[in-house]
Amino acid sequence: MKKDSKKETAKSKREGKKVASLESVERLAERDAMSLVIGIDVGDRASAYCVRTLGQEIIFEGSVATKADAILETFKSLRRQRVVMETGTHSRWMARLLELMGHEVVVGNARKLKLISENNQKSDKVDARLLSQLGCVNVDWLHPVYQRSEATHSDLLIIRSREALVATRTALINHVRGTVKSFGSRVSDCGAEAFVEVAQEEVPKALKAALSGVLEILEKINEQLHYYECQIRQLCNTKYQEATRCLTQINGVGPITALTFVLTIEDKERFEKSRDVGPYLGLIPKKRQSGERDPHLGITKAGDEMLRKLLVNCSHFILGQKGQDSDLRRWGLGLVRGAEKKGTKGARKLGAAAVARKLAVLMHRLWVTGAEYEPLRNSKVRQAQAA
């Protein structure tokens, strides 16, 4: 009986706490518009939130389930307020929902908020407090990220799904090759698309049972990759035809890179100058200058990782043997040769990153202007001036 009574008491306390929380939120509805800042530490199942006045006074703290109906029920009665959160798995749909409710939503870049991620007293409650505090002081300190539309994000997920399958295919192919080597044999060098056909003939009989299932999965992955690539080509030829046509003029830029660039940037007018695209994609060197010390560092690797890798791959093609003669290629090869003369380690990688940055700027400029691409435009201008 005592145990039952204790359970009932604990249950009544929890229910009472829940009712009190809801009543407190309802009282917040009486506040004027844009008089509060709400910091939300978004969790996978539950999210802690802290409500402050613009004068930094904490007036309420609570927790809400990370579900659309719970978020709607908790914040629907509030007038337009500022809501601050970090980037994460749930931040996109939550920000969209809160914006539809009329709130000003600021999604901070989690990679930039070391104040939160490296806090020695880190907890959901503390994180929510810090987010609300930063929202009161200076929103720029949050390094707000751009939120794509739902339609654009859905199209981009087609490319991301393809990328995930490519990574899985590579891992499985490496598994098959490694297994075959352990039996003193090898699978001949070939493209990923032809690997299944080659492996079925060259895998030792003793390994047929162990690797047949892997080869079947690889065959299905190839089929799905073909399906995704057809979708990508269709998007390039219909919905995003004008933009991708401008970008694929550049030798080495294919439909996948062009479409990824368009969907990642989404709005070509976002950047005042095309040169701003390089830093946005993390293709500029880091800076750690202090006094007379100013070391040469690698690129920042900020922004979208998949697009950055695609641009670097394009730059390797441009600098390679099959690359078309162009101002970009000449500039990149000159940079590589200069670095090699100085004995710089990784001169080729350094040149590829630099070409990728210039390539991103060029792609954005072509997209904005809609101009025809002239590979040797700058060289022709210099020749004319010299004459």
N, C-alpha and C positions, 0 to 999 in steps of 0.2 A: 504493500500500500504506500509506503514511504517513497519507493522508487517511482510509482505512478504519479504521486503528487508532485515530486520534483520535476518530472517530465512535463506535467501540465503547467507548472510555474515557469519553466524555461520557455515553453511554447508561448505562453501568454506574454512573456517579456519580449520575445522576438516579434510577435504580432503587434504589441504596443509600440515597439521601436519603429516598425514599418509604417504604422499609421501616423506616428509623429513626423516621420520623414516626409510623407506625402503632404501632410498639413503644412509643414515648413516650406515645401516647394510651392504650394498654392499661395502662401503668403508672399512669396517672392514675385508673384504675378502682379502685385500692386505697385511694383517698382516702375519707374519711368523707363522708357526705351533708351538703350545704350548707356545705362547707368551701372551695369554690372559686367564683370568678366568671369567667365566660367572656364576653368581649366579641367580637362578630362584626360585622365590617364587610361587609355583604351587597352583593356585586357581581352584575352580570348573568350572568357566566359562572363566576367564582370568588369565593370569600369568604375574607377573611383573618380569623383568630381569635387571641385572646390569652387565656391562662389564668393567673389570679392566685390567690394565696391571699387570705384575708380580711385578712391582714397586709400586703397590697400587693406581695408578692414575685411577680415573673413567673417561672413555672416551665416554661412551654412556649408557643411560637408556631408557627403553621402556616397552611396554606391548604387549602381544600376546594372541590370543584366545587359550584356552586349547583344541585344536583340532589337530589331526595328520597332516592334510594338512597345517594348519597355522604354526605349529612348523617346518615342512619341508620347507615351503616357506621362513621362517625367517632365518634359520640357515644352509640351504643346501650349501650356497656359501662359508661358512667359512672353512678354513683349520682346521686340527685337533687341538682342544682346550680343556681345562678342563672345564667341566660343573658341577656345584654343586647345589643340591636340597635336600629337606627333604623328609622323608618317608610320604606317603599319598595315597589316593585313585588312583590318576593318575600317581604317580611316577614310577610305574612298566613299563607301556607301553611307557611312555615318555622317560625313561632311555634307554629302549630297542631301540626305534626309533633313539635316538641321538647316541647310540653306532653303529648302522647300518650305520649312516652317517659318522662314523669315529672318533667321539669325545671320549675323556676320561670322563666318567661319574662317579661322586661320589655322592652316595645317603646317606645323613647323618641321623642318628637316631634322630627323632624328640623328643623322650623322654629324650635324653641326652642333647639337646641344650637349656638349660635354659636361656642362653644369649639371645635367640630369643623369646622363649615362655613367659618369664617373664619380657620382656622389657617394661618399662613404656611408651615408645614412639613407640609402636609397630604399624606397618603398612606394607602393601605389599611392598612398595618401600624400607622401612628401612630393612625389612627382606631380600630382594634381595641383598641389599648392604652388610649386615652382612655375608650372605652366600658366596658372592664373596670374601670378605675380609678374611674369614676363609680358603677359598680355596687357597688363596695366601700365608698365613702364615704357616699353618700346617694342612694337611688333617686329621691326626689322631684325632685332636680335634673335628672333625665331627662325630666320632664313626661310620664309614661307615658300612652299612648293606650289607649282602650277597643277591644277586639277583638270584632267582631260574630261571631255564629255563622255557619257555612257556609251554612245554609239562608236566613238573613236576608240575607246578603251576595248570594246568588244572586238573590233577589227584587229587591234594590236595583239589581242590574245591569240588570234589565229597564228601569228608569226611566233609568239612565245611558245605555243604548243608544238609547233614544228621544231623550234630550237630544242625543246625538251626531248623530243623523239630523236633528233640528231645526236644529242649527248648520250642517250640510252643506246642507240645503235653503235656508237663508237666504243662504249664500254663493253658491249656484248662481243663486238668484233675482236677487241683486245683480249677478251676472255678466251675466245675460240683459238686465236693465234697462240696465246700462252699455253693453253692446254695441249695443243698439237706439238708445240716445241718440247714439252716435257716428255713426249714419247719419241723424241729424236727425229721429228719430221717438221715440215713447214708448209704453210699455205702460201701460194704464189702471190706476189704483189699485184693488186688490182684495185679498182675503184670500189667504194662502199656499195654502190648499186649492184655490182657484179659479184660481190663477195660470196653470197649464198650459193650461187651456181658453181663457182670455183671450189668452194669449201666442200660441197657435197661430193665432189669427185676426188678431192685430195685428203680428206680426213681419214685417218687409219680406221680399219674395221673395228678395232678394239675400242674406239671412241665413238662409234656411231650411236650407241645407246645413250651415252652421256651428253652428246652435243646435238642430237637430232631435234630436241625440243627448242634449244637456243636458236638453231637455224630456221625453224618454223616461225619463231617469234620475229627474227630478223626479216623474214620474207613479208610478214604482216606489217612490220614497221615501214618497210619500203613502200607498201601499198598505201598506207596512211600518209606517208610523206608526199607521195604523188598527189593524193587528194588535197592536202593542204596547199601544195604548190599550184594546183589548178585554181584554188580559191584565191590565192594571192595574185595570180595572173588576171583573174576575172576582176578583182578590185582595181588593179592597175589599168585595166582596159575600160572600166566603166566609171565607178564612183570617184576615183582619184586620177583619172586619165591625164588631165591637164598638168597637174603637179608632177606626176611621175615621168611624163614625157620630157619635161624640162631637165630632170635629173639624170635620166638614163642616156642623155646625149653624151655624157662623159664616159670615155672608154674605161671600163673596169667597174662601173656602177651598174648593177643589175636590178631587176624588179624588186627583189627582197630588200636590198639596202635602200632603194629609193622609197619604197612604201613604208619601211620602218622609220626612215627620216621624217617623212610627211606626218605619220601618225604620232610620233614622239613629240615633234614640235607643235603639231596641230594647227596653230595659228601663225602664219608667216609674218604677221605684223607685231608679234610679241616682242621682237628685238628691234631696238632703235637702229642698231648697226649690225651688219652681218658678222662682223668680227666678234660680237658677243656670243655667238654660237659656240666657238671654241671653248671658252671657259665653262659654259653651261654643260658641255658634254665631258668636261674633265680632261681636255686635251692640251692644257697649258701646264708648264712646269710649276711645281710647288715653290714657295718662297719662304726662306728661313734666315733672312738677313738680320745681323746683329753686329753693330759696330763696323769693324773692317771685315768681318767674316760674312761671306755671301756664297755658300756652297751651291753647286749645280745639283739639282734634285730631279727626280722623275716627275711624271705628270700627276695631277691631283686625283684622277680617276673618279671625279664627281659625276653626277648625272647618270644617265641610262647606260648600264654596262653592255647590254646587247648591241645597241647602236654603235657604241664606241668600238667594240670588237669588229663589227661589220666594216666600219670605216677604216680601221687598221688593216683588215684583210684586203680591202680595195686598194689601199696605199701600197701594200706589198705587191699586188698585181701591177699597179702603175709603174713601180720601180723595177719590176721583173723583166725578163726577156720578151714577154708577150705584150708589154706595155706600149701604148702608142706614143709617138713623139709629141710632146706638149710642153708648155711653160712649166706646168706642175712637175712633170717628170724631170725636166732639166734642172729645175731648182732643187728637187729632192736628191738627185744623184750628185749634184755639186755639194750639197750639205753632207752627204755620206762620205764622199771623197775627202772633204776637209776634215771631218772627224777622224777618218782612218789615218790621215797624215799626222794628226796630233796624238795618235795612239789611244784614242778614246775607246773604251770597252763598249761593246754593243752598238757600234756605229750604225749598223743596218736598222736595228730596232729604234734607235734615236731618230733616224731619218724617216722611218715609217710613221712614227707618232707625229712628227712635224708635218709630213705630207697629209696625214689624216686631218690635222687641224685646218690646214689650208683647203683641203677638200670639202670639209664641212662648211667653211665660209663661202666657197665657190658654189656649192649646192644651194645654200640659202639665197645667195645673190641671184642665181638663175631662176629660182622659184619666185622670188619677189618681182623681178623684172620681166620674166617670161622671154628673155632674149635667147637667141641662137648661140650655142656654145662654139667658140673659136679656140681650138687647142693652142695655137701659136699667136694669139692676139698680141700679147705684150712684146714678143720677139719681133713681130712685124712693125709695131710702133717704134721700137728702138732702132730698127734698121732704117725706117723712114726718117727718123730724127738725125741719124748719123749721115744719111745721104744729103 
